[in-house]
Amino acid sequence: MTHLSKLTFKTVDRSTKRDPIIARRDKLIAGLKEQKLVHAAALKKEDHRVERQKWMTNDMGERVLVKTHRRIRPWFFEQDGGWYVQCRYGARVITADGTNNAVFVKSLAEVAGVLDVFLNAAAAGELDTAITRVAERQPRLKPGAARASTRLPN
């Protein structure tokens, strides 16, 4: 009796597909958790920085892995005598209620409450349609391209 005869062999295709709605939701939740860290740093009047690794060429011409720090931009800003909080997916701002793109609060301390509400709404799936709307890529047309495509050839 051989060693391999003791094993049970089967043919299987591994499915690595993931639901895109769940993936988008997880990305937004990770961003909101990071914004809570940015808010905590802002209360201390500091910048929140994340360490990342980057390949660079040194003086000898060798490629080396260097650790650098990257500043995380806050999703909240001060304006009109208060603070506006925006929920973002990547570089795009989400219109969470369907029409408005920001929440206004009076103080920086209240920003944490808004971030918690966004986090809970994202975890519950309430922002899935807004994320899907923002995540869809718009066709990029050069100026005048739409007009040129509607003309009939001579």
HUFENJO-V182218 format. One record per backbone hydrogen bond with DSSP energy under -1.0 kcal/mol. NH is the residue of the N-H (numbers start at 0). CO is the residue of the C=O. E is the energy in kcal/mol with one decimal. If there is no record, write none. Layout:
# HUFENJO-V182218
nh,co,e
NH,CO,E
NH,CO,E
This chain:
# HUFENJO-V182218
nh,co,e
5,2,-1.1
6,3,-1.4
22,18,-2.1
23,19,-2.4
24,20,-2.3
25,21,-2.5
26,22,-2.0
27,23,-2.3
28,24,-2.4
29,25,-2.3
30,26,-2.0
31,27,-2.4
32,28,-2.2
33,29,-1.9
34,30,-1.9
35,31,-1.5
36,32,-1.1
37,33,-2.0
38,34,-2.5
39,35,-2.1
40,36,-2.0
41,37,-2.1
42,38,-2.1
44,41,-1.3
45,40,-2.8
49,69,-2.9
51,67,-3.0
53,65,-2.7
55,63,-2.8
57,61,-2.7
60,57,-1.5
63,55,-3.2
65,53,-3.2
67,51,-3.1
69,49,-2.8
71,47,-2.4
76,83,-2.2
78,81,-2.3
81,78,-1.2
82,104,-3.3
83,76,-3.1
84,102,-2.6
85,74,-3.1
88,91,-2.8
91,88,-1.6
93,86,-3.4
95,93,-1.2
102,84,-2.2
104,82,-2.9
110,107,-1.0
113,109,-1.3
114,110,-2.4
115,111,-2.1
116,112,-2.0
117,113,-2.6
118,114,-2.4
119,115,-2.6
120,116,-2.5
121,117,-2.5
122,118,-2.3
123,119,-1.8
125,120,-2.3
127,124,-1.0
130,126,-2.6
131,127,-2.4
132,128,-2.2
133,129,-1.9
134,130,-2.7
135,131,-1.2
144,141,-2.5
147,143,-2.3
148,144,-2.0
